[in-house]
């Protein structure tokens, strides 16, 4: 059996001691996944299915109704989609913020497209939501702004949203 040169044994020992010391230092500085705990999730986090009604702000007449889905992410961002035809609009992204007493604001933004596929502009939706006591329902008013491709507001709207938590 061949013998290992003394120099190689010293190198292996030095590498092993260095690796052990580095691991201990990482552990001491909180580098372990178990070292800290994540904050509790906000009750709004998760997936919600919505019934949305858009109305004429002056007369209150119903202009359209559709379904929607919102995913409230940890940290205050959100993604949303709805049952309106995809060729007319892009994906919706936004932010949410907790208020007091189960109140939230949730704002989204998305591109709108013309029938020929060119960009028509954007749309902004501002939602004020109230979370139910059991944490499984959200509802509230919304306002919207339709902007042309130069950023000029060309239409305003009002509406309501009633949502239920999606469970898997």
Rosetta blueprint (number, residue, H / E / L):
1 X L
2 X L
3 X L
4 X L
5 X L
6 X H
7 X H
8 X H
9 X H
10 X H
11 X H
12 X H
13 X H
14 X H
15 X H
16 X H
17 X H
18 X H
19 X H
20 X H
21 X H
22 X H
23 X H
24 X H
25 X H
26 X H
27 X H
28 X H
29 X L
30 X L
31 X L
32 X L
33 X L
34 X L
35 X L
36 X L
37 X L
38 X L
39 X L
40 X L
41 X L
42 X L
43 X L
44 X L
45 X L
46 X E
47 X E
48 X E
49 X E
50 X E
51 X E
52 X E
53 X E
54 X E
55 X E
56 X L
57 X L
58 X L
59 X L
60 X L
61 X L
62 X E
63 X E
64 X E
65 X E
66 X E
67 X E
68 X E
69 X E
70 X E
71 X E
72 X E
73 X L
74 X L
75 X L
76 X L
77 X E
78 X E
79 X E
80 X E
81 X E
82 X E
83 X L
84 X L
85 X L
86 X H
87 X H
88 X H
89 X E
90 X L
91 X L
92 X E
93 X E
94 X E
95 X E
96 X E
97 X E
98 X E
99 X L
100 X L
101 X L
102 X L
103 X E
104 X E
105 X E
106 X E
107 X E
108 X E
109 X E
110 X E
111 X E
112 X E
113 X E
114 X L
115 X L
116 X L
117 X L
118 X L
119 X E
120 X E
121 X E
122 X E
123 X E
124 X E
125 X E
126 X E
127 X E
128 X E
129 X E
130 X E
131 X E
132 X L
133 X L
134 X L
135 X L
136 X L
137 X E
138 X E
139 X E
140 X E
141 X E
142 X E
143 X E
144 X E
145 X E
146 X E
147 X E
148 X E
149 X L
150 X L
151 X L
152 X L
153 X E
154 X E
155 X E
156 X E
157 X E
158 X E
159 X E
160 X E
161 X E
162 X E
163 X E
164 X E
165 X E
166 X L
167 X L
168 X L
